[in-house]
Amino acid sequence: MGKILVETCEIEGLRVLTPAVFGDARGYFMETYQCEDFKQAGVEVSFVQDNQSASKQGVLRGLHFQKEYPQDKLVRVIKGEVFDVAVDLRKDSKTFGKWFGLVLSEENKKQFFVPKGFAHGFLVLSEYAEFCYKCSDYYRPGDEGGLIWNDETIGIDWPIPADMEVLLSDKDTKWGTFQEYTKEVNHEKNND
């Protein structure tokens, strides 16, 4: 290993990965994904889809998850800066309902591994950002789930400056609360 620095988080399963960057006067080179290094870091996932989005400052995407076909995600920023968040939705986890967030940027080159069982979202802090992520399962439009971004029960401390307008998709304004999600999960559990 040695090509990647791996940091664990207070929420089990989440990983912050910082690749080694080799630079000189011409620029830099880094491996953003190398299967064996990731296995040694505890990330043994087969990715099947890569996605990229571009967003302007204030865009908040999330908090998203897939219900029946959950995805592991490996996310990074190639242009600009975002505040990236994962919320633990694993019913039997001691950190159920807790969140973890960090800044991902083109400068710090950090990657964030978000395993299945988490809601995920991000807020664009720079004027513009390009966000890339690998997924372990395909996106299925009919399988989408989400939580409202500003749910008080979760209490995410989004770094929103006073002069920033938060820009949401219509879909992201309509997600339910964590309490509603919990009721739905408990209802499904009781019906099993």
N, C-alpha and C positions, 0 to 999 in steps of 0.2 A: 504494500500500500504506500502511503507517504505522499501521494499526489493529491490527497483530499483531506481536509481537516473536518472532523465530524464532531458536532456538539449535540448532546441530548438536551431535552427541554424538561421542564417540570411536569409536562404531560407526556406520559409514556407513549412511545411510538413515533412522536414527532422528532424530526432530525433537521438540524441546520448544517448544510454542507458547503464548505468553502474550498474550491479547487485551487491547486497550485497554479500560479500565473508566472509564465516565463517571458520576460520582456527584455527588449533592448531598444536601440535607437530606431529600429524599423517598426516597432509596435509590440504586440504580445501574442502568446499562444497559451491555450489552456484546454484541458479535456473537461467537457461539461458532463459527460457520462461515460463511464467505463464499467462494464458489468462486474468484473472481479473486485474492483475497488468498492463498488456499492454493496456487493455481497458481504465483504469484510466489514462494512459499516452497518450491517444489519438491515440493508434494504435489498431484499431478494424479490424483485418484482419484474414481470415481463410487461413492458410497455407496448401498447398496440396503436396509439394515436398521439400525434403531436399537434398542439394548437398554438396559435399566436393571436394576440389582440393588440390594438392600438387605441389609446384613450387620451383625452385631454385632462388637464388638471381638474380635480374635484369629482371625477367619475368614480363612483363606488359600485363595484360589481359584487353581488353576493347578498346573502350568505347561501351558497348553493351546495347541494348534494344530490346523489341519485339514490332512489329508495330500494329498488329490487336488484339493481346492477351497480353497486357502489364502485367507486374508482379510487385507486391510489393515485396521487398526483406528485410530480416533481416540478416545482415552479421556480422561475427565475425572471429577472428583468434584464433586457438587453439594451434598453434606452430609457433614461429617466430614473424615476424613483417612486416606489409605492410602499404603503404600509399594508402588509399581508397578514391575514388572520385565519386561524383554524379554531373551530369550536368542537369540543368532544361530545359526540352523540352516541357513544357506545354505552348501551343501557347498563351493563355490569361494571363499568369503569368507575374507579374511585374519584376520577376527575370529570364525571358526567356533567355537562353544562358549563365547564370551565373553558376559558379561551387563552390562546397564546398568540402574540403578534410580534412582528419584527419588520424592520425596514429592509427591503430588497432594492438594490440599485445597480446601475451599470458600473459604478465605481467599486462597490464592495464585492460584487460578483457572487454573493451568497445565493445558495439554492435552498429551498425549503421542501422537505419531504412530508407530505400530508397523507397518511394512510387511510384506508377505507374506514368509515365510521365517523368522519368529521364533516362538518359544514365548512366551507371555505369562501373567502372573499378578500377583496383588496380595495384600497383607496389610493388614487393617483395623487402624489404630492408635488411632482414636478409639472412644468408646463405641458409636458407630453410624455407618455411612457409606452414602451412596447414590452409586452408580457408574454413569456413562452412557458408552455407546460406540457409535460408528458403525462399520459393517462394509461392506466392498466386495463381499462375497458372502454368500449365505444360509448359515445354520447347517444342517449336515447331520449328524444324530446318528451315522450309520454311518461317518463320515469323521473322527471325532475321533482325535487323538493327544495325547500328553502326556509330560512328564518329571516324575519325582518332585521335589518342591519343595526337598528338602534334599540333593540330589546333591552329594557331596564333590568330584567332578571339576569341576563348574561353580563351586561355592564361593560361592553367593550369600550376601552378608552381610545377612541379614534383620535388621532392628532389633527384635528380640524381647526385651522386658523380662523379667527373671527371673520375675516373677509372672504373666506372660501365658500362658494356655493356648492353643495353636494348635489351631484347629478346622478339620477337613478333611471334605469329603464322602467317602463310601466310595470313589467312583471315584478321587479324588485321592490316596488312600493306596496305590493299586495301579499307578500309572504306573511305567515302567521307568527305568533310569538313562540318562545321556547316553552311556555306553559301549555299552549295549545298543542305543540308538538309532543310534549310529554304525555298529555291526555290521550292523544292518538296512539302513541307507542304502547301505553298501558292497556288501552282498549284492545289493540291487536294481540298483545301478550296474553290477556285474559281469554281471548277467543281461540287461542291455539290449543 
